[in-house]
Amino acid sequence: MAHGPQPGFKRWLFTTNHKDIGTMYLWFSFAMFLLGGCMALVIRAELFEPGLQIVRPEFFNQMTTMHGLIMVFGAVMPAFVGLANWMIPMMIGAPDMALPRMNNWSFWILPFAFAMLVSTLFMQGGAPNFGWTFYAPLSTEYAPPSVTFFIFSIHIMGASSIMGSINIIATILNMRAPGMTLMKMPLFVWTWLITAYLLIAVMPVLAGVVTMMLMDIHFGTSFFSAAGGGDPVLFQHVFWFFGHPEVYIMILPAFGIVSAIIPTFARKPLFGYSSMVYATASIAFLSFIVWAHHMFTVGMPVAGELFFMYATMLIAVPTGVKVFNWISTMFRGSMTFETPMLFAVAFVILFTIGGFSGLMLAIAPADFQYHDTYFVVAHFHYVLVPGAIFSITAGVYYWLPKWTGHMYNETMGKVHFWLAFIGLNVTFFPMHFVGLAGMPRRIPDYALQFADFNQIASMGAFLFGAAQLVFLFNVVRTVQGGRKATDEVWDHPQGLEWTVPSPAPYHTFSTPPAVR
Amino acid sequence: MLRGFNPLFALLAASVLTGPAIAEDKGRWGTNMTRGVTEVAHTTYDLHMLIFWICVAIGVVVFGVMFYSMWRHRKSKGYKAAQFHESTAVELVWTIVPTIILVLMAIPATKTLYHIYDTKEADLDIMITGYQWKWKYDYLGSDVSFFSNLATPAAQIDNQLPKDDHYLREVDEPLVVPVNKKIRFLITANDVIHAWWVPELAVKKDAIPGFINEAWTRIEEPGIYRGQCAELCGKDHGFMPVVVKAVPEAEYTAWLGERAAAAAKASELAKKTFTFDELYSQGEQVYNKICAACHQPNGQGVPGTFPAMAGSKIATGPIDAHVEIVVHGSKKNPAMQAFGEQLSEVDLAAVITYERNAFGNDMGDSIQPVDILNFKNKQ
């Protein structure tokens, strides 16, 4: 009945096993993380000092665009899907995902999408150069010919995400072990359930907006061309109607991971479980009615500005509830600081700092000064790097012993953490300063008054990049061998995944476990 | 009130007192938003600092509890974990208290926003049009209209010359405006979306093709205020600065008169006949200022993106087609703009003459401004 994997490459090509697919998603996402990271380093190297040294402006714009697209769609989203694949069935006591063949397909179209996207770098006219937000008409009438490949690759990524989400929803709603009621599910499962609904709601909107671009470029329509009776601002509304929920898609699963890790290392149950669920749902709802805060300077009527300002400020409430709950979980716990906990604690601190700058950005009149400056770059990197990247890293260290059966090297994990933590802050904190002092984002060269902080940021970026190689080395060593992990791995962690052996057998929960 | 606590402000004040050299030096370590030179800029700055200090206060409390807990509640110190895990009362408190703080923030923000949106009753209207990659200023109600281009030489950008103090923030012709007058800006764009931004005026507004956005300012102190395009607009997005020169009203009126006279003189010049050498040397200047950004100073273009001028079918073909594409732009490639309205007849004739004879094109022909004028009138 239970059988092992096929030998050779067929195991990976034809697999329908949630663990194999999860592993492929995670390795793919790490490869994309390194690729997108190298592009970031090209950007930081060029910005090390004023003047053009390394790349020309046209290539610089391709780097900023590709860095954003690859990190968002290639690194963060697949990593969360990979974690979902590995962990959701094990957390709810299911034998596999509900739709295993679709699972295989939703992974395997991704490498093709990104191969196509990356191949645009070698095309005549270069890769997309209009920023990851690809505002029309820069991305339509004025775009390089490779934009069509970009559109197609976005379509494929969207299809992959939608299939992945359907799979996750079907799994969570249908395959929970008896007794695993909704309000008993681990928060990682809850946050992913909500994230999956967000994805299904907004990925078609993204597909719609790139299709409208395709029509404008090749089939003579004028959705976004004022000369043809269209509206360039319409593009931004449609894009950000996707884009803002997308931001939460990249953070809600992170909330789930951190909500699993902090109780384990505080040796204390998560504080306010049900309020965490409600806060996540509120954030998801609010994410649909705040999109135009990305567009405060487009010239909306004052009533529009006010609505989006108030709605955006409201997000601080459920987000605050989450932060307070994590801290209350830590409070009067019995804490130890292994690598996953270090990353989780850094997540809470730095994500909160990103939240503060987010609140500042929500204030529309002040946003007129912040908008499109490095202050915004600092803000969203503080939310995304400690938010998404640190939580994924924390999750990998937390569950790696369960996946491989070996303990990772704790010293190396701590070295990785401190290098990454220092590198991140040295890179992104000075960006607040240059942004407030007046440096716009997406420029390859800058006025002299921004030189010193840019130099510091560039040095931090290379440190952060180097830290990831320690991570890679540590993970590879752990996969190859190392101290045997126990089934529980940590000190009495909660959750069904810790009731199966380490490494987790190829098939888990072929018969449903008993849930108290 | 809060401003008094701000060490950055004290530093700024000190640097103003101790002279421009040190002010420039401090500028390299600038960490905060400018207080600006308009009432709106001051209000925006105060609002920014208010929210900032509220965030700092919340941060001190939240991180204080967190660090205390991380210090005290460690297993290594033998601390035994409590097992509490919910409290509806506490959840309600930390839902309601932040909501109240947010309402308190929203009140001044709303007031400021209404003030910024009040574009009524301006003393002066200026139309601002974003082009790839320069700004055009039209003083409505007068004949004065000009383009403002980056003045930093390419050699400084390419590190062949030392960079001057206002590197990338200097233009050939600044926007000149009077102080203590309410100036309304009507902002639009010709090609892609740009954003006109001067931090000291606290004006940032998107310039969108086909739309006209409004903004306003009333500058309190004469001076030169520098900003730049804030919305990614293509290759030279980082190279389209905004420079505003605010002068006393009398000086402004005199300047406007001079500019109007110069405009009249330029249209006179269009009827004059120029020698080949005059056209060629002026054309070289125009080419380097306007055309070289894409077609490159050596006329080689950027393969795959911007066509080469050297040996091009247009520059070495019939002159009518050459005039057509320069004056009306390319129908196939919007990056090649219509320069008919952007350049004077003299500049158009000069640059076309230059392009047909530079980079080894050696056509030997030239065109007079009056021919350009006739070409334009024929349409």
Interface residues (C-beta under 8 A of the other chain):
Chain A: P50 G51 L52 Q53 R56 P57 E58 N61 Q124 G125 G126 N129 F130 G131 Y135 P137 L138 E141 Y142 P144 S225 A226 A227 D231 P232 V233 A266 R267 K268 P269 L270 F271 G272 Y273 S274 S275 T297 V298 G299 V302 E305 L306 M309 Y310 M313 L314 A316 V317 G320 V321 V323 F324 I327 S328 T329 M330 F331 R332 G333 S334 M335 T336 V345 V348 I349 T352 I353 F356 L359 M360 I363 A364 P365 A366 F368 Q369 H371 D372 T373 H432 F433 L436 A437 G438 P440 R441 R442 I443 P444 D445 Y446 A447 L448 Q449 A451 D452 F453
Chain B: E24 G27 R28 W29 G30 T31 N32 M33 T34 T43 T44 L47 H48 I51 F52 C55 I58 G59 V62 F63 V65 M66 S69 M70 H73 R74 K75 S76 Y79 K80 A81 A82 Q83 F84 H85 E86 S87 V90 E91 W94 T95 P98 T99 L102 M105 A106 A109 T110 T112 L113 Y114 I116 Y117 Q132 Q156 I157 D158 N159 K163 D165 H166 Y167 L168 R169 D191 V192 I193 A195 W197 P199 A202 V203 K204 K205 D206 I208 P209 G210 F211 N213 E214 R226 G227 Q228 C229 A230 E231 L232 C233 G234 K235 D236 H237 G238 F239 V302 P303 G304 T305 P334 A335
